[in-house]
Each structure stands twice: as C-alpha cells, then as structure tokens.
Amino acid sequence: MKWTLLVGVCAVMLGACGGSSSYNVPEVCEKSPTCNIDPPPPPPSAADQLRQDLQGLSLDNYYETSIAALVRRSPETMIWRSLQDVYPLAAATLDDLSDAYQRETFELYQIALDALRSYDRSILDAAGQLNYDVFEWYLQDVVDRLPFIYHDYVATYGNFGVARGTEQLFTEVHPIDSLQDAQDYITRLGGVERKFAELVNHLEQQRQNGIIEPALTMQIAINQISAMASMNASVNPYYTALVEKITGHPAINATQQANLANQALATVDGGVRRGYQNLLSKLQELLPLAPAQVGVGQFPSGSAYYDYTLKHHTTTDLTAAEIHQLGLDELTRIHAEMRVIFDQLGYPQNETLPQLFARVTTDGGVIPAANVLSTYETIIDQATQDVGDAFDIFPSTDVVVIGGPFGGYYIGPSRDGTRPGAFYAGTTYDEPWFQMRSLAYHEAIPGHHTQIAIGLDQNMPVAREVARSTGFIEGWALYAERLAFELGWHDNDPYSNLGRLQYEALRAARLVVDTGIHSLGWTFDQSTQFIVDNIGETTEAAQGASARYSVYPGQATAYMVGMLQILSERQRAMDALGAQFDIKGFHRALLTNGALPLAFMDTIVDQYIEDTLAP
C-alpha cells in the first residue's frame, strides 16, 4: 500500500520531478529507494538547437531563422545596427568575449553555412541567387576567421579597440527613447566589468599563443585606459552621456531621472572603473613582453592572417604584392596631377611635398577651431543642394555634424530614422581649409551618409544587410571625393582640389604602407617616412597614420581598391551604353543594393546595363 502511494505521489508530482528545467526532486522521492526518477536531459547546446531549427525550412525561413540566431550572438552589433526591433533581445546585455562563447559562435556560422549549401541555388531567380551568394560569402568570411581568433589587437587604442568601442556604444549609439531604454543602459553598464574581465582573459590566451600587441601602440592604449581608470565618475562619459540624454526627457520624470543618474554614477564609480583598472593592470603586465617591431607577419601564422585580412576588407583575391604595386602606380599618377596644380600656383619644382603642402596650408587659409563645426555644416548644406546633378535618390534621414575632441568619422542613422547620421568633426584645433571639403564629402554627402542611409531605406533582406563590405563602403566614400571634383565642386578653388589629391594620395600610400608593415617587414619609422615623402604630411600626422595601419591590418587597403573597382564598373557601363549611360541610374543601381562585396558588383552593373538596353 505504501509503495502504491509513493508511485502515485511521483506521478502527480511529475512536473516537479522531471518536467521542469530546474530539477527539484520531492522530499518523498528523495527518501524512497523505490522512486527512481531520472533528471531531465540538459537543454540542447546552441549549436544543436540551430541544427534542429534549420531542418526542413524553406529558403526564406532559413534566412530568417539563421540570421536571428547569428545576430543575437552579438547584442552590441544589434544596437549599432538598430536591429533590436527586428530581433528583440531577451535581456539587456553586452557582448560575451569568453573563449568558449566565441568558438561556439564560429560553430553556429559553420552550421548556417552548411545548411545554406543544402539548398539548390540553380532554381532561384537572379535576385534570389544574389541574396544566396552574398550571404554565403558573409558566412564563409566569418568561418575563415576562426584560425586567427587570437590575432586581432582587441585592447588597442582609440576606435580600433574594444574599450573605445564599448564607450562609443554607450555615449554615441545606445538609444534612450524611453524609461526602459535608460534602465537597459544602466543594466548594460553593470556588464562592463564582466566584459573587460573576459577581454583580459583573451589577452592572456593571446599571449599563450605567441601574440602580443607591439609595445609602441600598446603604450598608447595604456595611456588612454589609465585616464579612464582614474577619471572621476562625475565627469566620466559613461555617466555624463546618460545624464545628458535623460535630462528633460519627456518620457522620464524628474524623480526617475535622479534615480537613474545616481545608479549610473555608482556603477561607473564601481564596476566600470574596476573593469578599466583590471584591463590596465593586464596591459602593464604585458608591456615588457611586447615586441618592438610592428607588423603581424612576425607572429605565428601572421602571414596567413594578413592574407585573410586583405581578402576580408577588399573582398577581392588581390595579393599583398599586387596591392603594394597598385599603390605605387597610383601614387605616380596622383603626384603628376598634383604637379599640374602646383605649377598653376607658381610653386617651385624643387620643393618636397611637405614644403609644398605647407604653402597650400598657408595660402588656402585656416579655419579657427570655433568656426570648424559651422564651416562643415555649410559645406554639407551646399553639397546637399548640388548633389541632384548626379543622383535621383536621396536619404530619408538627415546628417548632422557633431563637434568634439575626436573627429573624422561617421556613424550611420538608426534603422527607424529617429537617430540621424552623424559626422563627427574634431573641433579642438584650427583646421586648414584645403582639407575640409573632401573630408565632408567623404563622411557625409555624397559619401558615407548618402550610401549608408539610402541602403537602410531599401528595407533589403537582412541577409544582405549583415554582409556589409568594407571595400564597398570605403570605396564609395573615396569615389564620392572624386565625384565631387568631376561635378565641378572644386572649380575656382585649387587649394581644395589639392586637398582632394592629397587625400587620394593618402589612400594610395596606404596600399604601400599597410602591405609594407605586415607583409614586407617595414619598420614603423620606414612607413612613417614613406607617408611624409609621398603625401606631404607632417611627421606627427604620419606617425599617427602608421600607428593606425599597424594595429588594423588590411582595413586601410579597402579605400583605393574599392574606388578603383567602382570606377572600372562605371567605365564598363559607359562603354556598353554609350549615349544611353546615365550617371544617376548608375548610382541608383549601386546604392539600392547595399554594401555588396566587390566581387558581386559585376552582377549589379550587368543588370543595370541590361535594364537600360531593354526596349
């Protein structure tokens, strides 16, 4: 009778004995040797879950399911790209940088790639094949990075490292449209210490694999991290950015604003500070072990890693040697074009480029720091009025100029348009006029803002949105600088035209210097001197450029390679269409298809030619 009763109790308690994810055995079962109930199996791993979820889906459902699983692996990327509304997050978190999580993420990408290749591409129409090809390229590119998981300089200085990227997420990107957004901001602040601890663990794994960031740039990172670690919480940007965003917010009352500010202050003074201090200690520990030589070629598998970065950023199969020679050839062309204008201005032929551009700086004029922001606004306003000569499609969102100590970069608008595109301009120092116009064209209109904001307006499949190509994005922005010249925007301003050519020379020199540092064993001083001699930069500016290329291998080659590809495709369309070629139609074709890998630009241009020739 007792045995029957026990069985009955276990049957009634089945939800507690085995039906819950948290296994709690009833006391009566624990005390009875006859009530043998096995705990439930553990939940499937993320990899097993994805394999299961991708079984038997249509291709459209495959895209939706696989992309949802992959983008959620990086909640920070979802915030940067405004995907939270498309794929809601279960909790307010930061990226997980642990080794196990990162390796699991690579496994998920491999699973998604294998599943994609199980579909018959040949039965798709042209648009479907392009979607397939672009997503396949994206997945393969991520999978190809796995062997080099320890090669990136993740704790480096400025915008290239995790620390600055984390700060930007909070101060420049994190939405504060509601009370919940502000609370999520606080919650994520509480994750900074954990994230930086994982970053420290990654640095140790990196060291054990024979890779330590060179001492020259690590010291810069130490200086920046040290400043953040010792900064009073009340002036720390993690705190001040939130206070600025919530002050007077219509959806957050005064009491809530005060509570949020107090929570943020405590968190910044506690966990955020400790995270920076922990990272600082690790970098100081590694500094005596750091190599003096720059360049990834010195590390195990460094050459293979560099080859990967070139393919990743340019989305081409160009070798380091080919890119190096391309840069030298382009510099020869650009220097000749510069000389024509120097002669028009009566500048001596026996002066060096630094001497010549010192003249350009003086003769072209200097904009006082107090007027830099308004000058950029004026340039962009004029470009907005004139851009219709080459475009019949325009962004739905505006671009604003934001001044500050750091500048020369762009952050795109939010997906819903509530946050405009932003060109960040350095407004601490006076600026030489001759460089300002091309920088504004590159970062705003018709450059990054035009391309990125129009891309967001298209509501393309997310499979196409996630596969953004550096080669196209930066290639387009450099093309925009050239286009401004072709449209006559520099007419009657030889100084700005020389600024355009100097920027173009910079992008050509990058091909030489980047490959020199990482493939040919160039020293830091060697690359610096090459920049001085071939661009006309000051030694200080050239050192800054060399440092950037040394910590971000391959990225700097994307600009010139991308622009030359766009120009080549444009010429091909002009040759095929003759009088029927329309620059507006050509630009529309490129901009409405997203930041495609350069290898697929042929497909877009072929379609444009076919559509134009159609009766």
Phi, psi and omega in degrees: 000318179296321181297317180297319180297318181295319178297320179296318179299317180295322179295316179295324184270018187304322178301324180276325183286325184210356186264002182250150178291336174257112191278113178238109181280127178302150183303321182297326179287323181297328186271351185253126178287348184264354181258085184263101179242120180285143175293158180292156177295153178295155178297152181296151175293165178300324179293313179297322180296318180292318177304315181295316184293334183270359182289130169069022182270153166294163182298319179298318179290330174299312179303311183300314184289315183292317181294319178302317181292322185283315184291331179291346177293340180231088179300332179291320176298322179297322178290314180302321184261009176056047181258005184298326180286333179281317180231083184305140178272143180287334182208160178275103184227169170253172181298146175266115183261008182295151182299316182297317181293318180296319179292323176296322178297316176301321178299320179296320178296321178294320178298315179296322179294314179299319180294319179301319183287355175278349179271150181275103181295328188295340182271357182276154174283180186300317180295320179294322178293323178294316177302315180300310185296319182293317181292322177298316178302315182298312181297315181297322179299318179293315180300321181295343181279342186308315181299346185245032185298337182254008187271333181291145176273082190287338182254024184283182189277166170058208185291354184270350185248168182296320184298309180293323178297322177294315178300316179297323179305315182283315191276333187241340190239321187303124181289144171229071181261353184204171175299321180297320177301317180295320178294322177295323177302313180298316180299316180292325174305322179293347179266355183297318181298316179297315182298317180291330175295320176293325176297318177298317178298322178296319178299323178291318176300320179299314179300318180294338177264013173083022183233120175223134179304139179305151188297325186301309181277333176297325179295323176297317179298319179299317180299317182289318179294322179298319179298318180290324183292332183257358185289138175298133185301330184290343177244005179290132183300333176300325179275311186294328179296318179294314181301317180297321184285329184266341182297121180074010182294128184295337182265001183229116184284173187298319179296316179296320178300317180295317180296317179297317180298318179296318179296316180297317181300316180295319182291319179294319180290338181258269187297319181295314179299315181298323178299315179293321179296319179297316179295319179300315180299319181293317180295321177295326177292323183278336187305315180296341181265352187287141180289152176279330182282141174269166177106133183281348181297342182282348186262161175305131181060020183296322180294319178294322177298316180296320176302320178296316183296324178296316180292322180296313186278323180271341185054035175230177176256019178298136178276167178300320180295319180294319179294319179301312181292323177301318179297317179297318180295318181293324177297320178301315179297312185293319179300322179295320179293322176299317186299326179300315182287321176303319180295320178299326180276355180078022180282144183299147180276346184263009180268153177284165178300318176302321179292320181293318181283341170294322175295317181299319179300314181291311185288328181282338178097159182237136179266122179301149182308321182296340183252001185297312183299311181295328178294317176297320178299319179295317179300315183290323177299317180294319178298322179298323179288326188266345191292342179298345177294339184233001183222146171238016176223138188222155180294147176277343180253153180276168171241137179243157176256127180243121181271159179171185182288334179250142181204181179088028177212168186229141172238127187290167180287164174289159183300325182271000177082001181287334174252121182288167169294151185225124171262115180270120183246135174288121184239018180277330185236163173297151182237134174292132184301322192298340181264344194289321185294313181294326177295318179294319179296322180295310188279331188243267186235125009262030185270240188303313184296316179302311184289311186288317182292321176296321177301317178295327181294340187281345184051046179292160174307141181300333177302329177274327182294320186287338184269063180277134184257125175300322181301321179282314184300308181282329176295320177296316182297321176289322174301322179298323176297316179295319181299320179301320176295316181296330179278357177087016183289343178259002180305139180067015177221076183298334181292315177294326178293323174293326174299319176300313182293326177294319177296322178292322176296323177302314182291328175290318179297329178300324178299322182284314186287317181300312178290327177298314182294313192263344181242327186254001176077025178297146174278167177298316181294324179296315180292323179298314181295324178298319180294317178301312186289328190254350179242332182089017179285161170289161179299320180298315179295322180293324177295319177298320179294315180299320178298317179300312183293332182289331183261351184228067188300137175089327187299320185292345180278347187291327188299300184291319178300317180294315180298316181297325178293318179296316179297322178295317179293323178296316179296322178298318178293320179296319180294322183285328188257338181057234183294343180278351179295135180229117183300326179294317179294322178297314179295320178300317181300318180288315189284336181271006180244011175080179182275073185291148166306143186301332181298338183259003180294328176306316183299317181294316182290323175303316180294320178299316179297314181299315180296322181291324181278345183298140180293000000 
